[in-house]
Amino acid sequence: MAVLLAFVFSAGHGDAGGSSTGSTASAGAVLAALTLPPLPANPAADAGCTAFSVRRPTSLDGGTARPVRGSSTFVWAYGQPPVIVRCGVGRPTELTAQSGAQLFYVGVGATSALWLPAANNHGTVFTVVDRAVYLEVTVPTSGDAGAVLPIISAAVAQALPAVCQAVPSPYPSDPPRNLETTFCTRRP
């Protein structure tokens, strides 16, 4: 059973980029290869992305993985409109203590990952920010982030150890005012 836990850590609390209806691709349909712009080379991410690729799901949001042309080895697309998973992306520009970015955990315990959502014209881009490599999942407007993110979180948690956390454990009894915006935003 997948559980979506949202703990919002920001100056302004709000929706973390919720989900909508499921994918419109029919089960078993063969989809044409998708062409995407290439990711910049990131040799530092290769080991982590290779580990994730072994654990990545074979299907998401009702769609099976389909070929992606013009991009790196670490990009996968699922369904139509596609849910796109890209490993080894750059640090999100919104990931700063001053941005007021909303971070939230998806998953339960050891199978959770910390995500940063950013809306765009086609849906929402969710980036895992608590691992040694950044991994992003683009969920189209018609996709179901609530179904996709727990599956990706579990694969990420199995493949990549966490390198930071949103808040310290145990939480201090008298935390500094900016505590919730400093963890995972100050990493290199």
Protein Blocks (a to p, Z undefined) as FASTA:
>chain_A
ZZdddddddfbdcdehiaddddfbdghiacdddddddddddfklmmmmmmmmmmpcfbee
hiacdddehiafkbccedjddddddehiacdfklcfklopacddedehjlbccddddddf
klccdddfkbfbdcdddddfklcfklmmmmmmmmmmmmpccfbdfbdcdddfbdcfklmm
mgoklpZZ
